[in-house]
Amino acid sequence: MFTGIIEEIGTVIRLQRTGEGYGLVVRAQTVLEDTRLGDSVAVDGVCLTVTHLGSDAFTVGLSPETRARTNLTRLRTGTAVNLERSLTPNSRLGGHFVQGHVDGVGTLSQRRREADALWLTVTAAPDLLRYVVNKGYVALDGISLTVVDTTTNSFTVQLVAYTQAQVTLPHKKVGDQLNIEVDVLGKYVEKMVRHYTAVATITAGFLAEHGFVDSA
């Protein structure tokens, strides 16, 4: 579990083949502190397992599912990536609950500045956008952000000056792909609602039976 508050911007050293899979080597400093083999680190919002530790870098493996759902295979040597270690029991939750389980990839379709703020519009598929709501949470490349506005095919977020200095998003160009993780709470609500609507027709009597309205 993560918070979406980026601890450090790392640098990709290489993306390498490891047998039938891939390994990603990232240069870092802060996230190496207290990190052990087998620990989880979020790289651009993707929860990955540390398979090798060096003095100034770490290696993670990329499974077929990870490669299919994220933009990590597009990374090249020298690319900057957002890094965050997983939560500990005494961590402060400064962002929102981020699992590091990327739901899909969106495309940066517009960027504009307003004073020292940066507005970003991201186009995404309908199966992702149904979980994105105004003033709700979304994680872009692992960054916890508040949704300012939504349309039928996109949503907009705003980055304040401080956030811009701590993450990679300000350097993204229109047309770049971004990892998207929607708020998991919306998925749970959807599943529960589907269950109840599948087992019973919602009527005044049903609502009264379950304590939502006064049957009198």
C-alpha positions as CSV (number, residue, x, y, z in Angstrom):
1,M,0.0,0.0,0.0
2,F,1.2,3.5,-0.9
3,T,0.0,7.1,-0.4
4,G,0.8,8.7,-3.8
5,I,3.2,11.1,-2.1
6,I,6.4,10.8,-4.1
7,E,9.6,10.4,-2.0
8,E,12.1,10.8,-4.8
9,I,12.7,11.1,-8.5
10,G,14.9,8.2,-9.7
11,T,16.6,7.6,-13.0
12,V,16.3,4.6,-15.2
13,I,19.7,2.9,-15.8
14,R,18.4,0.2,-18.1
15,L,15.5,-2.1,-19.0
16,Q,17.0,-5.5,-19.5
17,R,15.9,-8.9,-20.6
18,T,16.1,-11.6,-17.8
19,G,15.5,-14.9,-19.4
20,E,11.9,-14.7,-20.6
21,G,11.1,-11.6,-18.6
22,Y,12.3,-8.1,-18.0
23,G,14.2,-6.4,-15.2
24,L,14.2,-2.6,-14.6
25,V,17.3,-1.0,-12.9
26,V,16.7,2.4,-11.3
27,R,19.2,4.7,-9.7
28,A,18.0,6.1,-6.4
29,Q,19.0,7.3,-3.0
30,T,16.2,8.0,-0.6
31,V,14.1,4.9,-1.3
32,L,17.2,2.6,-0.7
33,E,17.1,3.5,3.0
34,D,15.8,0.6,5.0
35,T,14.8,-1.2,1.8
36,R,15.5,-5.0,1.6
37,L,15.2,-7.7,-1.0
38,G,11.6,-8.6,-1.5
39,D,10.3,-5.2,-0.4
40,S,7.8,-3.2,-2.6
41,V,8.6,0.0,-4.3
42,A,6.3,2.0,-6.5
43,V,7.9,3.0,-9.8
44,D,5.7,5.6,-11.6
45,G,2.8,4.2,-9.6
46,V,3.5,0.5,-10.2
47,C,4.0,-1.7,-7.2
48,L,7.1,-3.8,-7.9
49,T,9.3,-6.2,-5.9
50,V,12.9,-5.4,-5.3
51,T,15.0,-8.3,-6.7
52,H,18.5,-6.8,-6.3
53,L,20.0,-3.9,-4.3
54,G,23.2,-2.0,-5.0
55,S,24.8,1.0,-3.3
56,D,23.0,3.5,-5.6
57,A,20.4,1.5,-7.5
58,F,17.8,-1.3,-7.2
59,T,16.3,-3.8,-9.7
60,V,12.7,-4.9,-10.0
61,G,11.1,-7.5,-12.2
62,L,8.3,-6.7,-14.7
63,S,5.7,-9.4,-15.1
64,P,3.7,-9.9,-18.3
65,E,0.7,-8.4,-16.6
66,T,2.7,-5.3,-15.6
67,R,4.1,-4.9,-19.1
68,A,0.6,-5.2,-20.6
69,R,-1.1,-2.7,-18.2
70,T,1.5,0.0,-17.7
71,N,3.8,2.3,-19.7
72,L,7.0,0.9,-18.1
73,T,8.2,-0.9,-21.2
74,R,8.5,2.5,-22.8
75,L,11.1,3.7,-20.3
76,R,14.5,4.3,-21.7
77,T,18.0,4.9,-20.1
78,G,18.0,8.3,-18.4
79,T,14.2,8.5,-18.0
80,A,13.1,10.1,-14.7
81,V,10.6,8.1,-12.6
82,N,8.5,8.7,-9.5
83,L,9.5,6.5,-6.5
84,E,7.7,5.7,-3.3
85,R,8.4,3.0,-0.7
86,S,5.4,1.1,0.7
87,L,3.7,2.2,3.8
88,T,4.7,1.2,7.3
89,P,2.3,1.0,10.3
90,N,3.6,4.4,11.6
91,S,3.5,6.2,8.3
92,R,1.4,9.3,7.8
93,L,-1.2,9.0,5.0
94,G,-0.6,12.3,3.2
95,G,-2.3,11.3,-0.1
96,H,-4.9,8.6,-0.5
97,F,-4.9,4.8,-0.5
98,V,-2.8,3.8,-3.5
99,Q,-2.3,0.1,-4.2
100,G,0.3,0.4,-6.9
101,H,-2.0,-1.8,-9.1
102,V,-2.3,0.2,-12.3
103,D,-5.7,0.0,-13.9
104,G,-4.7,1.2,-17.3
105,V,-2.9,3.8,-19.3
106,G,-4.2,7.2,-20.3
107,T,-2.8,9.9,-22.7
108,L,-1.9,13.4,-21.8
109,S,-4.1,15.4,-24.2
110,Q,-3.7,19.0,-22.9
111,R,-1.5,21.0,-20.6
112,R,-1.7,24.7,-19.7
113,R,-0.4,27.1,-17.0
114,E,-2.3,29.4,-14.8
115,A,0.0,31.6,-12.7
116,D,2.2,29.0,-11.0
117,A,-0.3,26.1,-11.3
118,L,-0.2,23.5,-14.0
119,W,-3.4,22.0,-15.5
120,L,-3.2,18.6,-17.1
121,T,-6.0,16.9,-19.0
122,V,-5.8,13.1,-19.5
123,T,-7.8,11.1,-22.0
124,A,-8.7,7.6,-20.8
125,A,-11.0,4.7,-21.7
126,P,-14.6,4.6,-20.4
127,D,-14.0,1.6,-18.2
128,L,-11.5,3.8,-16.2
129,L,-13.4,7.0,-16.4
130,R,-16.5,5.5,-14.7
131,Y,-14.5,5.5,-11.5
132,V,-13.1,9.0,-11.8
133,V,-15.4,11.7,-10.2
134,N,-15.1,15.4,-9.6
135,K,-13.1,16.1,-6.4
136,G,-12.3,12.5,-6.1
137,Y,-8.8,10.9,-6.1
138,V,-6.7,9.5,-8.9
139,A,-3.1,8.4,-9.1
140,L,-1.1,9.4,-12.2
141,D,2.3,7.8,-12.5
142,G,2.0,7.1,-8.8
143,I,1.1,10.7,-7.8
144,S,-2.0,11.2,-5.6
145,L,-4.0,14.0,-7.2
146,T,-7.5,15.5,-6.9
147,V,-9.8,15.4,-9.9
148,V,-10.9,18.9,-10.8
149,D,-13.2,18.1,-13.7
150,T,-14.4,15.2,-15.9
151,T,-15.8,14.8,-19.4
152,T,-17.1,11.8,-21.3
153,N,-13.5,10.9,-22.4
154,S,-11.1,12.8,-20.1
155,F,-10.4,14.3,-16.7
156,T,-8.4,17.2,-15.5
157,V,-6.0,17.7,-12.5
158,Q,-4.1,20.6,-11.2
159,L,-0.5,20.6,-9.8
160,V,0.5,23.4,-7.4
161,A,4.0,24.8,-7.6
162,Y,5.4,22.6,-4.7
163,T,4.1,19.3,-6.3
164,Q,5.6,20.3,-9.7
165,A,9.0,20.4,-8.2
166,Q,8.8,17.0,-6.6
167,V,7.4,14.8,-9.5
168,T,7.9,14.0,-13.1
169,L,4.5,15.1,-14.5
170,P,5.6,18.7,-15.4
171,H,8.1,17.2,-17.9
172,K,5.5,15.1,-19.7
173,K,4.5,16.2,-23.2
174,V,1.1,16.1,-24.9
175,G,0.8,12.6,-26.3
176,D,2.8,10.9,-23.5
177,Q,1.2,7.9,-21.8
178,L,0.5,7.9,-18.0
179,N,-0.2,5.1,-15.6
180,I,-3.6,5.5,-14.1
181,E,-4.9,3.9,-10.8
182,V,-8.4,4.9,-9.9
183,D,-9.7,5.0,-6.3
184,V,-10.2,1.4,-5.2
185,L,-13.1,2.5,-3.0
186,G,-15.2,3.2,-6.1
187,K,-14.7,-0.4,-7.3
188,Y,-15.9,-1.8,-4.0
189,V,-19.0,0.3,-4.0
190,E,-19.7,-0.7,-7.6
191,K,-19.4,-4.4,-6.8
192,M,-21.7,-4.1,-3.8
193,V,-24.3,-2.2,-5.7
194,R,-24.2,-4.7,-8.5
195,H,-24.7,-7.5,-6.0
196,Y,-27.8,-5.9,-4.4
197,T,-29.4,-4.9,-7.8
198,A,-28.8,-8.5,-9.1
199,V,-30.5,-10.2,-6.2
200,A,-33.5,-7.9,-5.7
201,T,-35.5,-5.2,-7.5
202,I,-35.1,-1.9,-5.8
203,T,-38.7,-0.9,-4.8
204,A,-40.1,1.2,-2.0
205,G,-40.8,-2.0,-0.1
206,F,-37.2,-3.2,-0.5
207,L,-35.8,0.2,0.8
208,A,-38.2,0.1,3.7
209,E,-37.2,-3.5,4.6
210,H,-33.5,-2.4,4.7
211,G,-34.1,0.7,6.7
212,F,-33.7,3.3,4.0
213,V,-37.3,4.7,4.1
214,D,-40.3,4.7,6.5
215,S,-42.7,2.0,5.3
216,A,-45.6,3.9,6.9
